[in-house]
């Protein structure tokens, strides 16, 4: 059943114009610091890894350097392992899980692969605990060259020379209760559409690609994460967020068609994690640990099945 959910900006059934977008932007408040939480941690790793500023974004008076962490001993004969986080800034464990992985395990693969980690793709949204960038755009529907989202275009440009060298790409996300209380109603209001209530799954799950399904790879990641936190179960329709369950804890989307982050490269092994931080059965640290377990399992499987 669909309905017009109340959203305090715009007129139901009418897409937002410039005035509505400005009104939405005026409501967004900085709640945490990208410099303190992310930049400082990345800089602390500079004695062990190469730190690259691959672009900077200026939104009004705010300046955001976009940072990537690379293996210091980068070799052209080795495959690339890619980890991205913070595409949606409000999905906290994606950012901190990526950083924790580098701190604890980033050098485990020296001599076997090149590691490239982009821990916070969307710093403005990270600070405001939001899904969109300041232009009310979702970066995770805009990963294409000349994207209207600066965050997305910057990452696409960074990865363009590596598009055929990436063996594994894992993109770290969360599904939160605010998806239904804020972000999906806001999306419906922005686009002048009816909001159709959904169900937030309790637990961890993965998103595979319909055009490059890798069920055994996805299974290996799920099995590793199940040792850290619980795996989401299907709803009464046998689905998770409207998509049929392929195997326990795994659904699939047309990743490249939808211009999602996990489809930027031609990686043989790619997945998107979804942690549920609002569950009474988990803690923030457990969410970070689940992301780290997923990254490690994804890397181990990919390196073990290079062919």
C-alpha positions in Angstrom: 0.0 0.0 0.0 1.4 3.4 -0.9 0.6 6.8 0.8 1.9 10.3 0.9 4.1 10.3 4.0 4.4 13.7 5.6 7.7 15.5 4.9 8.2 19.1 6.0 9.5 20.3 2.7 7.7 20.6 -0.6 4.2 19.9 -1.8 3.1 16.2 -2.1 3.2 15.0 -5.7 5.5 17.8 -6.9 9.2 17.4 -7.4 11.5 19.8 -5.5 12.7 23.0 -7.2 15.6 25.3 -6.2 13.6 26.7 -3.3 12.8 23.3 -1.8 16.4 22.2 -2.1 17.6 25.4 -0.4 15.1 24.8 2.4 16.3 21.3 2.8 19.9 22.4 2.9 19.2 25.0 5.6 18.0 22.2 7.9 21.3 20.3 7.7 23.5 20.8 10.8 27.1 19.7 11.3 27.1 17.1 14.1 30.7 15.6 13.9 34.1 16.4 12.5 35.5 14.8 9.4 38.9 16.2 10.2 38.9 14.8 13.8 37.4 11.5 13.0 38.8 10.6 9.6 41.6 12.9 8.4 43.5 12.6 11.6 43.4 8.8 11.6 44.4 8.7 7.9 47.3 11.0 8.6 48.4 8.8 11.5 48.8 5.9 9.0 51.2 7.9 6.7 54.3 6.3 8.2 53.1 2.9 6.9 51.1 3.7 3.8 50.9 6.3 1.1 48.2 8.8 1.6 46.8 10.4 -1.5 44.5 13.4 -1.7 42.7 12.6 -4.9 40.5 15.7 -5.0 39.1 18.4 -2.7 35.5 19.5 -2.5 34.5 23.0 -1.6 30.9 23.5 -0.4 30.6 27.2 0.4 33.2 28.0 3.0 33.8 24.3 3.8 36.8 22.5 2.3 37.0 18.7 2.3 40.1 16.9 1.1 39.2 13.5 -0.3 41.8 10.9 0.9 42.8 7.4 -0.2 45.2 5.0 1.5 47.5 3.0 -0.7 50.1 0.2 -0.2 53.5 1.8 0.0 55.0 -1.0 -2.0 52.7 -0.6 -5.0 53.5 -3.1 -7.8 52.1 -3.0 -11.3 52.2 -6.8 -11.5 49.9 -7.3 -8.6 46.1 -7.1 -8.4 44.3 -4.3 -6.6 42.1 -4.8 -3.6 39.7 -1.9 -3.2 37.8 -1.0 -0.1 35.4 2.0 0.0 33.4 3.4 2.9 31.3 6.4 3.7 29.5 6.7 0.3 26.5 7.5 2.5 28.0 9.7 5.3 25.5 8.6 7.9 26.5 5.0 7.7 29.2 5.2 10.4 30.6 1.7 10.5 31.4 1.9 6.8 33.9 4.7 7.6 35.3 3.4 10.9 35.3 -0.2 9.8 37.5 0.7 6.8 39.9 2.7 9.0 40.0 -0.2 11.6 40.8 -2.7 8.8 43.7 -0.6 7.6 45.0 -0.1 11.1 44.8 -3.8 12.1 45.3 -5.7 8.8 46.4 -3.3 6.1 49.9 -4.7 5.8 48.8 -8.3 5.8 48.7 -8.5 2.0 52.1 -7.0 1.2 53.7 -8.7 -1.7 50.5 -10.4 -2.8 48.3 -7.5 -3.8 48.0 -3.7 -3.8 45.6 -2.3 -1.2 43.6 0.9 -2.0 41.2 2.1 0.7 38.9 5.2 0.4 37.4 5.4 3.9 35.1 8.3 3.5 33.8 9.1 0.1 31.3 11.7 1.3 32.7 13.9 4.1 30.0 16.6 4.0 27.4 13.9 4.6 29.6 12.3 7.2 29.6 15.5 9.3 25.8 15.9 9.0 25.0 12.2 9.4 23.1 12.2 6.1 22.7 10.1 3.0 22.8 12.9 0.4 25.4 15.5 -0.5 24.5 19.3 -0.2 22.8 19.3 -3.6 20.3 16.7 -2.3 21.9 14.0 -4.5 22.6 10.4 -3.5 26.2 9.7 -4.5 25.3 6.0 -4.7 23.2 6.5 -7.8 25.7 8.6 -9.5 29.0 6.8 -9.9 29.7 7.7 -13.5 32.1 10.0 -15.3 31.0 13.6 -15.3 28.6 12.8 -12.5 26.5 15.6 -11.0 27.8 14.4 -7.6 31.3 15.7 -7.0 32.0 12.9 -4.5 31.1 10.3 -7.1 32.9 11.9 -10.0 36.1 12.2 -7.9 36.1 8.5 -7.0 35.4 7.4 -10.6 38.3 9.5 -11.8 40.6 8.1 -9.2 39.7 4.5 -10.2 39.6 5.0 -14.0 43.3 3.9 -14.5 42.6 0.8 -12.4 39.2 -0.3 -13.7 40.5 -3.6 -15.2 43.1 -4.2 -12.4 40.8 -4.4 -9.4 40.3 -8.0 -8.4 38.1 -7.3 -5.5 35.9 -4.3 -4.5 34.0 -4.2 -1.2 31.8 -1.2 -0.5 30.9 -0.8 3.2 27.4 0.4 4.0 24.7 0.3 6.7 20.9 0.0 6.6 19.5 2.0 9.5 16.1 2.8 11.0 16.5 6.3 9.6 16.2 4.9 6.1 12.4 4.6 6.8 12.0 7.5 9.2 13.9 10.1 7.1 15.7 9.2 4.0 13.1 7.3 2.0 10.3 9.8 2.8 12.7 12.6 1.8 13.5 10.9 -1.4 9.8 10.5 -2.2 9.2 14.2 -1.4 12.2 15.3 -3.5 11.0 13.4 -6.5 7.3 14.2 -6.1 6.4 10.5 -5.7 4.4 8.5 -3.2 6.3 7.1 -0.3 5.8 3.3 0.1 6.8 2.1 3.6 9.4 -0.6 3.7 10.8 -2.9 6.3 14.3 -2.5 7.8 16.0 -5.9 8.2 17.5 -6.7 11.5 21.0 -8.0 10.7 23.9 -8.0 8.3 23.4 -8.7 4.5 25.2 -8.3 1.2 24.3 -7.1 -2.2 25.6 -9.0 -5.3 25.4 -7.8 -8.9 22.8 -9.3 -11.2 25.3 -9.1 -14.1 28.2 -10.6 -12.3 26.9 -13.0 -9.7 29.5 -14.6 -7.4 27.4 -16.7 -5.0 30.4 -18.6 -3.4 32.3 -15.3 -2.8 29.2 -13.8 -1.2 28.7 -17.0 0.9 32.3 -16.8 2.2 31.8 -13.3 3.4 28.5 -14.1 5.1 30.0 -17.1 6.9 32.8 -14.9 8.2 30.6 -12.1 9.4 28.2 -14.6 11.1 30.9 -15.2 13.6 30.8 -11.5 14.6 27.1 -10.5 14.3 23.8 -11.9 13.2 22.7 -12.2 9.6 19.5 -10.7 8.4 16.6 -13.0 7.6 14.1 -12.7 4.8 10.8 -11.1 5.5 7.4 -12.8 5.0 7.7 -12.4 1.2 11.2 -14.0 1.2 12.8 -10.7 0.5 15.2 -8.2 2.1 14.4 -4.5 1.3 12.2 -5.6 -1.6 14.7 -7.9 -3.3 14.5 -11.8 -3.3 16.9 -13.7 -1.2 19.5 -15.5 -3.3 21.2 -17.3 -0.3 21.2 -16.6 3.4 22.0 -12.9 3.8 22.5 -12.1 0.1 20.3 -10.2 -2.4 21.3 -8.7 -5.8 20.9 -5.5 -7.6 21.8 -4.3 -11.1 24.8 -2.6 -9.6 26.4 -1.2 -12.8 23.1 -0.2 -14.3 22.2 1.8 -11.2 25.6 3.5 -11.1 26.3 2.1 -7.6 29.8 2.3 -6.1 30.5 -1.4 -6.2 30.1 -1.3 -10.0 32.8 1.4 -10.7 35.4 -1.1 -11.8 35.4 -4.4 -13.6 36.3 -6.3 -10.4 35.6 -10.1 -10.7 34.6 -10.1 -7.0 32.5 -7.2 -5.8 30.0 -6.8 -3.0 28.2 -4.2 -0.9 27.9 -4.8 2.8 24.9 -3.7 4.9 25.3 -3.6 8.7 22.3 -2.9 10.9 23.6 -0.6 13.7 20.1 0.0 15.4 19.7 -3.6 16.4 19.5 -4.3 20.2 21.6 -7.3 19.4 24.7 -5.4 18.4 27.0 -2.5 19.4 28.9 0.1 17.5 32.2 -1.8 17.9 30.5 -5.0 16.7 29.4 -3.1 13.6 32.9 -2.0 12.9 34.2 -5.6 13.6 31.6 -7.0 11.2 32.9 -4.7 8.4 36.4 -5.7 9.1 35.5 -9.4 9.0 33.7 -8.8 5.7 36.7 -7.1 4.2 39.1 -9.8 5.3 36.9 -12.6 4.1 36.4 -10.9 0.7 40.1 -10.4 0.2 41.0 -14.0 1.3 38.5 -15.5 -1.1 39.5 -13.3 -4.0 43.2 -14.0 -3.6 42.5 -17.7 -3.2 40.4 -17.8 -6.4 42.3 -15.6 -8.8 42.4 -18.4 -11.4 
